[in-house]
Amino acid sequence: MKLLYTASFILLLASCKQAPKLDLTIKADGVTNGTVQLKQASELTLNEPLKNGELTKSTQLQAPGYYSLCVIDNEKPITSKIAYDIYLENGSYTIQTNPAKPQDYPVVTTTSATQKELNDYYQLLNKYAGAIDHQIDSLTRFLQSNAAAALNKQKRAAIYTSTRAIQKQRRELDLKVLKEYTEKNPKAKIGAHLIVQVYYPEYAEAYNELFQKLPEDVKMSDDGLKIQNKLGNMLKQLTGATAPDIAGNTPDGKPFDKKAINKKIILVEFWKPSNDVSQLMHQQLVKGIILTPADRKNFGVVTVSIDEKNDAWLNAIKNDNVPWQQLSDSKGDQSPNVAKWEIKTVPMYCLVDKNWKMIKSNIPFGEIDTEVHEYLKKN
């Protein structure tokens, strides 16, 4: 009887245990009327009033993850709101923002190991980039002001130019800080997440080198796989890299044969026959760009339709009468060409050499003849 009583008591205790919760406290001194927002993958998961500089919330997270935290002062313009990169999991968090320097990363007190890694990274980032972030913020606010609007065109243009130059310096600092952080913390779990947050296409080779040093489980995370896919295609667009393959067949059903193009320099045109602007630019190319007779002897063209409408493509090229390979796989935006060649808009023009090494990607139509002439003059 005693044994039965003891077992029942243990079951009662187990049933009373509550599932782990997120106990979140936000402190924003000086914000008497505000709002706290949490977003995950652009989805709003929390939208609560911040009263007298504080919010306390107890809730249950379905899964841990990275969130964007916004502390909004409703007495200030919405453009002044700042988002902070936070990792949340069930447990206790106290997040204290700095009202004097809202751009600074908040002080986050928690037992979360991943959030502690973020704390260390953003402290290092603030050490190197805090001053320049304040400078950019000040310039941006000035450019939105009436005082900037009152300046003459030349002075305003000069401020825009200097602001862009400072922003480029800031992006260079992202790479420097991430390198230093990774060297000090080679086993950190946040490496791929941090690369996703910055504009890594600008320095694709350097970020790829950094990415390859991350732990294998980090490289295989969701963020890691995104980076691998993006960087892989970007590296193929760099000068000297082997150009991606092209999927598609000619109008008579033959697959693309790059060996059949025996030219020193080759233009690859990606276009969409069902798009009026794209078709107009294609016809301009058919009519001929400005090249010397010597240049034309060494110049080849491949055109690739990014269109699902095979009939539209065949109708568009039936009167072209050009000695080019014209290709289509009839898959439109789902074509592998779109991902491999990083096609964002059409038409898009790229130049490759006779060995299908990339010369230049995404060239404006009006600059094709100059690029071709300058390349052939040197080669």
SVG drawing of the C-alpha trace seen along z (x, -y; Angstrom):
<svg xmlns="http://www.w3.org/2000/svg" viewBox="-2 -76 50 78">
<polyline fill="none" stroke="black" stroke-width="0.4" points="0.0,0.0 2.9,-2.3 4.6,-1.5 1.4,-2.4 1.1,-5.7 4.8,-6.6 4.4,-5.9 1.2,-8.0 3.0,-10.9 5.8,-10.7 3.4,-10.8 1.6,-13.8 4.9,-15.7 5.8,-14.9 2.4,-16.1 3.0,-19.4 6.2,-20.1 5.8,-22.9 7.4,-23.0 10.5,-25.3 9.6,-28.9 11.2,-32.0 11.3,-34.6 12.1,-37.8 12.8,-41.2 13.4,-44.3 14.8,-47.4 14.9,-50.7 15.5,-53.5 13.8,-56.8 11.3,-55.1 8.0,-55.9 5.8,-54.9 7.2,-52.2 6.7,-48.9 8.8,-45.7 8.7,-43.6 10.3,-40.2 10.5,-38.8 11.8,-35.5 12.4,-35.2 10.3,-38.4 7.4,-36.9 6.2,-39.0 6.1,-36.7 5.7,-39.3 4.3,-42.8 4.0,-44.2 3.8,-47.6 6.8,-48.9 5.7,-51.0 8.0,-53.2 11.0,-51.6 10.3,-48.0 8.6,-44.9 8.4,-41.5 7.1,-38.6 6.9,-34.9 6.1,-32.6 7.0,-29.3 9.1,-29.1 8.3,-26.2 11.9,-26.1 15.1,-28.1 16.4,-30.4 17.7,-33.8 15.3,-36.7 15.3,-40.4 14.5,-42.5 13.1,-46.0 12.6,-48.4 10.5,-51.3 10.1,-54.7 6.6,-55.7 7.5,-59.4 10.2,-59.3 10.0,-58.9 9.6,-55.3 12.9,-55.7 14.8,-55.8 13.9,-52.2 16.9,-49.8 16.8,-46.0 19.1,-43.8 20.2,-40.3 19.2,-38.0 19.3,-34.2 16.4,-33.0 15.7,-29.7 13.7,-28.8 15.3,-30.3 15.9,-33.7 16.9,-36.8 17.4,-40.4 18.1,-42.8 19.2,-46.3 19.5,-48.9 21.6,-52.1 19.3,-55.1 22.3,-57.4 23.7,-55.2 20.8,-53.1 23.0,-51.9 25.1,-49.9 24.3,-46.3 22.3,-45.9 23.6,-44.2 22.1,-40.7 22.3,-38.6 21.4,-35.0 22.5,-31.4 22.2,-30.8 25.6,-29.7 24.7,-30.8 23.6,-34.3 26.8,-34.6 28.7,-34.0 26.6,-36.8 27.4,-39.1 31.1,-38.6 30.9,-39.1 28.9,-42.4 31.2,-43.7 34.1,-43.2 32.2,-44.8 31.3,-47.8 35.0,-48.2 36.0,-48.5 32.9,-49.9 31.0,-51.8 32.3,-55.2 31.8,-54.8 28.2,-53.5 27.4,-56.7 29.0,-58.7 26.9,-56.9 23.7,-57.3 24.4,-61.0 25.0,-61.5 21.9,-59.5 19.7,-61.5 21.1,-64.8 20.4,-63.7 16.8,-63.2 16.5,-66.6 15.2,-69.9 18.7,-71.4 20.1,-68.9 17.2,-69.6 18.1,-73.3 21.7,-72.7 22.6,-73.2 22.8,-70.2 26.6,-70.0 27.0,-70.1 24.3,-67.5 25.9,-65.2 29.2,-65.6 27.6,-64.4 26.1,-61.4 29.4,-60.5 31.3,-60.8 28.5,-58.8 28.8,-56.0 32.6,-55.9 32.1,-55.6 29.6,-52.8 32.1,-50.9 34.7,-51.3 32.0,-49.9 31.5,-46.8 35.2,-46.2 35.2,-46.3 32.5,-43.5 35.0,-41.2 37.9,-42.3 35.9,-41.8 34.5,-38.4 38.0,-37.2 39.3,-38.2 36.3,-36.7 36.6,-33.4 40.3,-33.1 39.6,-33.6 36.6,-31.4 37.2,-28.6 34.4,-26.4 31.7,-29.1 28.3,-28.0 27.3,-31.4 29.8,-31.8 27.5,-31.0 24.7,-33.1 27.1,-36.1 28.1,-35.8 24.5,-35.7 24.0,-39.0 26.6,-40.9 26.9,-41.8 29.3,-39.0 28.9,-39.1 31.2,-42.2 34.1,-40.2 33.0,-36.7 36.5,-35.1 37.5,-36.4 34.2,-35.3 34.4,-31.9 37.9,-31.4 36.5,-32.4 33.5,-30.1 35.7,-27.1 37.3,-27.4 34.0,-27.0 33.2,-23.7 31.5,-21.1 28.2,-21.2 28.1,-25.0 28.7,-24.7 25.9,-22.2 23.4,-24.4 20.5,-26.1 22.5,-29.4 25.6,-27.4 23.8,-25.7 22.5,-29.1 26.0,-30.5 27.4,-27.5 24.8,-27.8 25.2,-31.6 29.0,-31.7 29.4,-28.8 27.6,-30.6 29.2,-34.0 32.7,-32.6 31.9,-31.4 31.2,-35.0 34.6,-36.2 37.2,-37.1 39.2,-34.1 36.8,-31.6 35.4,-28.8 32.1,-30.0 29.0,-27.9 27.6,-25.4 24.6,-26.4 21.5,-24.2 19.4,-24.3 19.0,-23.1 19.1,-24.8 15.8,-25.2 16.5,-21.8 16.9,-20.1 20.7,-19.8 22.4,-20.4 24.7,-23.3 28.2,-22.7 30.7,-25.3 33.6,-23.7 31.8,-24.8 32.5,-28.4 36.1,-29.0 36.4,-32.7 38.8,-34.6 35.9,-36.3 32.3,-35.2 29.2,-37.2 26.5,-35.2 23.1,-36.9 20.3,-35.9 17.0,-37.2 13.2,-36.7 11.5,-36.7 8.0,-37.3 9.3,-40.5 9.1,-43.6 12.2,-45.3 14.3,-42.1 13.2,-41.3 14.0,-44.9 17.5,-44.6 18.0,-41.2 17.1,-42.7 19.6,-45.5 22.2,-42.8 21.1,-41.0 21.5,-44.2 25.1,-44.4 27.1,-46.3 29.9,-48.6 33.0,-46.5 35.9,-46.8 36.2,-44.1 39.2,-42.6 37.2,-42.5 34.3,-40.8 36.5,-37.9 37.3,-37.1 33.9,-37.7 31.2,-35.0 27.7,-35.1 25.5,-32.6 21.9,-33.6 20.0,-31.9 16.2,-32.3 15.0,-32.5 11.4,-31.9 8.8,-29.1 7.1,-30.0 9.0,-27.9 6.7,-29.2 7.5,-32.8 11.2,-32.0 11.0,-30.2 8.9,-33.1 11.3,-35.7 14.4,-34.2 13.0,-32.8 14.1,-35.9 17.4,-36.5 19.6,-34.9 22.7,-34.9 25.5,-32.3 25.1,-31.9 24.0,-29.1 20.6,-30.1 19.4,-28.1 16.4,-27.4 15.4,-24.9 11.9,-26.2 12.0,-26.3 11.8,-30.1 12.8,-31.3 13.2,-27.6 16.0,-27.1 19.3,-26.1 20.9,-28.9 19.2,-31.4 20.9,-30.1 24.2,-29.2 24.7,-32.6 23.1,-34.7 20.5,-36.2 18.6,-38.9 17.2,-40.8 17.0,-40.2 18.5,-40.9 21.9,-40.1 25.2,-40.0 28.4,-38.2 31.8,-37.9 33.9,-34.7 37.2,-33.8 37.8,-31.0 38.4,-28.6 35.2,-29.6 36.9,-31.6 34.9,-34.5 36.0,-37.9 33.2,-40.0 29.6,-39.5 26.5,-41.7 27.8,-44.2 25.5,-47.1 24.5,-46.7 26.0,-50.0 29.5,-48.9 29.7,-45.6 31.6,-46.9 34.1,-48.8 34.7,-45.8 35.2,-43.5 37.5,-46.0 39.7,-46.6 40.0,-42.9 41.0,-42.0 43.5,-44.9 45.3,-43.3 44.9,-39.7"/>
</svg>
